Amino acid sequence: MKEEVKLPVTNENGYYEIRLESIGGLGANLCGKMIGELGAVFMGLNAASFSSYGSEKRGSPVKAYIRWSAQGQEIGINSPVEEPHILGLFHEALAGKLPVTAGVTEKTKVIVNTDASPMEMRKRLKLCGGEIICIDALKIAMESKTRINMVMLGAIVKASGFIPFEAAEELVRETIGKKYPNLIQENLEGLKRGYEEGKSMFFQEDGTFERVPYQEAKNKWGYANAPIGGANPRIGSTVSNDLSASREGYIPLFLQEKCINCGLCDTTCPDMVFQFKPGEYKGRPAMVNTGLDYHHCKGCLRCVDVCPTNALVKGVEREHPDLKWFVRNKDLIVDRLEYEDAGPNSWVTSESHFTEKRIDGGMV
């Protein structure tokens, strides 16, 4: 047990609390466990950490909760963290789709994985006030050949103002180094860059936005009123289901001139992404692939793997801002929508579909 590190601030229960908002596959669960261990083993604190998520699959929403208290105070609760001192948002596309900023106060330090500025993120997250730290964890992870969670861990250590960076380095060596000794340097580099490269800005409350109260989601159905057969009203392939928040930074890009309309992409796709319409191919009537509907795309890239002609290639979502805009009518140029979602939004983005708008139930 290391010498106890003093907590600079606690809530009315005497706890310092951290909440991580993410999707499965970005490593938030492991990051939460490591932060809990960081406090208990390396900082001499009492600590508790646990995660809350649904089917535990890649792309599903994940929350990780961490509580610290002084050595002399036991942690007597294990309920979700409602008003965190630090909020880590691992996936910016969750904003607007889930209440990820619920419970944030002017004392909360919000860390966001994004290439946007703190000013842009404040508007996008509609935060009343407090401190926002922006870190391009995806880019750093790709360059350092590590995972987003290591970069976010470094940013959290820096934002806290009291967690010793050396303790975090030692934790990474012990946690990652024992299992993946060949990757220790890459993970340490990601941790260091996350610590050093965040862009911070503090905002005073100005009444521009209202606070989002924290409220746990309540199931409409339980054992007493669930329909026989366990019906699921939000199947992953329904027309109205927006899967864009499940993407992890990559999207398939469609090169129509290479497409032979074989349909393998449509066969392998689990989520109704590809749009085929009657047309002509090599002088004959055929169902022609007219592009992707990113409203459904969760970035699994199965289509890229199966395409025999490389008509679908892997792309970095942030590098294609043109996919965020559309024209509502081919005879009328319409102003661009305000950018609120990260990456391609819920509109058909193939060139041949720039004139079409999505509504629940189909295309108009």
N, C-alpha and C positions, 0 to 999 in steps of 0.2 A: 504494500500500500504506500503510495506516494504521499508527500506532505500535502495537506488540504489546501486547495485553491479557494479563496474567498469569492462567493457569489456577489457581484456588484449590485444586483437588484433581484427581488423576488415578488411574487404576488401575495395576496392576503393569507394564503396558506403556507407561505414560506418556500415556495417552489420556483425554480427557474425552468421554463417550459419551451419546448421547440416542437414545431409541427412541420412535416414534410408532405407536400402534395405532388403526386407523380402518377405515372402509369406503369404497369408491370413491364419489366425489361430494362428500365433505366437504373436499377440498383438502389432505389430509395429504401427498400426494406433493409438491405445490408448496411446502408449508410446510417440508418436509424440505430441499428444494433451497435455499430461501431461508435456512434456518438454516446450511447449509453455506457458502453465499456470505457470510453475515454474518460467520462466523469468518475466512474467507480474505481477503475484500476489505476489511472494515471493522474487523477486530480484529487483523490481522497474524498470524494463526495458519495452520498447515497444516490442511487440512480435506478430508474425504471424506464424500459423502452418496449414498445410493442407496436404492431402494425394492424391496420384494418383494411381489408380488401375483400372482394367478392369471390370470384371463381379462381383466383390466384393464377390467371393466365396473362400472357403477354398482351399489352394494350389495355388491360382493365384498370380502372382507377385504383390508386393505392394511397393510403395515408399512413405515415409513420409518426409516432408520438414519443417524445423523450421528456422525462422529468428529472431534475436534479434537486437535491436539498443538502444542507450542511450535515456533517457527520452525526451531530447530536439529534437530528430530527428524522424520524422515519417517514417514509412515503406511504401514506395510508389510503390512497385512492389509485384506481387504474382506469378511470374514465377518460374519454377523449380530451385532448388539449383544446380548450375553447378560445382562449385569448393568449396566443403565443408571444413570447419575447422575440423569437426568431421564427419566421415563416420561410421555408425553402420551397420555391415553385420550380420543379424539375422540368416541366413541360408547359410552355407559355400558351399553347393552344387549348389548354384546359380552361383558361379564363373565358368567362362568358358562357361556358357549357356546364360548369359545376361551380358552386359557391366556394371557390378555393380561398378567397380572402375573407371569409366569414370570421368575425371575432377579432379582426385586426384593429388595433388601437394606434394612437399617435406614438406609443412607446414601442411598437413592433418594428423590427428591422426585417424588411421583405427582400429576399434574395431571389432573383429570377434568372433562369437560364434563357438568355435572349441576346440577339445582336442589336436590339433597339436601345435607345438612350433611356436613362431614368425618367426624363420628362415624358417621353412617348409611353413608357410603361405605366406611369402614374395615370395617364389618361385612359389607357386601355384597361387597367385594373380598377379604375374609378376609386382610387384610394383617397380618403379624406386628408390624411397627413402622415407624418412619420418619415422614416428613412427607407429608401429603395436602393438596392445594390444590384446592378446588372452585370452579368458575367456570361460571355459566349461559351458556355460549357461544352456545347456540341462541337464547335470548331476546335477548341483546345483538346477535347478528347480525341478527335480525329487526327490532329497534328501530333499529339503525344502518344497515340496508340494505347490509350487507356479508356476508362469508362466515365460517363458523365458523373457518376456518384463520387468519384475521387476529386473531381474538379469542384463540385458543389460542397464537398466536405471542407476543402481548403477555404472556400468563400465563407462558409459558416464559421470556421475558426477565426477568420479575420474579422467578421462582422461582430462577433461576440465581444471582442475587446479584452477578454481575460483568459481565453483558452490558450495555453502555451503551444506554439507551433511545433516545438520540439517533441512535445507529447504526442501530437497528431502524427508526426513522422514515425515515432517509435511504434505507435499503434498500427500504422500501415505496414511497417516492416514485419510485425508479429502476425498480423491478420492475413495479409496478402502474401508476404514472403514465405511463410511456411507451406502454403498450398501451391503457390505459383512463383517459385523463386526466380524464374527467368523473366518475370514481368515486374519485378519490384522497382526497377529504375523508372519504367514508364509510369507506374502508378505514383511514385514519389514526384515525378515531374508534373503530372496532372494536379496533384495536391498543391505543389508550390505555385503553379501558375494560377490556380483558383484563388489562392491566398493573395497573390500580387496583382492580378489583372482586373479585379472588379471595379466598376465605376459607380460611385455613391453620390446620392443627393438627398438632402433633407427638405421636406415640405411642411410648411405650417398649414394648419387647417384654415380653409378660406370659405367653407360652406358650399364649395362647388359640387361635392358629392356627398351622399348619405352613407352612413356606416351600414355594413351588412351584418345583421345579427347572426350569431352562431346557433344553428338548430340541426340536430341530428335528423337524418332522413328517416321517416316512418313508413313502414310497409303498409300498403293498403290491404294486403291479404295476409292472413295468418292461418293457423291450423283450423280455426273454426269456420272460416269463410272462403278458403281457397277452392277454386273450381276443380272438379274431379278431372284427373289427368294431368294436373300441374301445368296449365297453359301458361305460356310466356308471351306477354303482350308486346315485347320489344325484341323481336328476333333480329339477328345481325344483318339479315338481307332485306329487311323491309324498306320500302321506297323512302320513307321519311327519316330513317335512322342515319344521323350524321356521325361518321366514323373518323373524321379528320383529326380528332383529338387523340386517336390511338397511334398516329404516325410518330416515328422516332427520328425524324429529320430527313428521311429519304422518300422519294416518290418514283414511280415508273414514268418515263417520258416516251411519248409515242411518236415514231418517225413513220408517217403514213406512206411515204414513197417506198419504204421497204416492206410494207405489209402485203402478205399474199392472201389475207382473209381466210386463213385456215381454221380460225375459231379456237385454237388451243388456249389462248389467253382467257377467253370467255369460259371455257370448260374448267380451267384450273382456278379461276377467281371465285372466292367464296362470297363475294359481296356485291354482285350486280354492277360492276364498275364499267364494263365495256358496252358501248352503244353501237349496235348493228342496225342498219336500215337497208331497205331494198335499193339497189343501185346497179352499177355495171362494172365488171372486172374482166379485163382482156376481151372486151367486145361481147361479153355475155351477161345476161341478167344474173345478179348474185346479191347475197346479203353482204354489205360492205361495212367494214369496221370504220366508224367515224370518230373514234376517240374515246377518252376516259371521262367518267363523271367522278371527280374527286370527292364529291359529297359522301360516297360510300367507301372510298379507298383508305385502308388502314396501313398501307405501306409495307405489306408483307413481301412484295417483290417476287411472288411466285410466277407471275406473268413474265417477268424478265428472265427467269430461269428456263421457262418452257418455250419461249419464242424461238422458232428455228431460223429466223432471218435477221435477228437483232433489230427488229422494228420496235422493240421495247428495251430501253436501257435504264440503268440506275442513275438517278439524279439527286442532288442535294436540294431539298425543298426551298431553302432560303435563297438559292441562286436563280429562282424563277418567279420573280415578283409579277411578271406579266400574266401569270395564271390567276391572279387575284381579281382581274377586271373583266368585264364583259360588256357587250352592246345589246341592249334590250330589243332593238328593232333595226333591221338592216338599213332602213330608210331614215332612221332618226338616231343620231349620236346622242347618247345619254351621259350625263355626268357620272363620274366614277363614284362608286359607293365608298363610304368612309371605311378605312381598313380597320377591322376589329379582330379578325381571325388570323392566325399565323399560317401562312402558306395558301395554297389553292383553296378557294372557298366552295360553298355548296352550289356551284353552277357548272354546267357542262363547259369544259374548257378546250375541247377540240376546235380547231379553226372552223370546221363546218357546222359547229353548233354554237357559235358566238351569238346567234340571233335567238336562241331559245332559253327560256327561263324555267327554273324548277319550281314546282309547287308540290305539296303533299299529294300523292296519288298519281303523279306522272309528269309529263312535259306539256307545256302549252306554247 
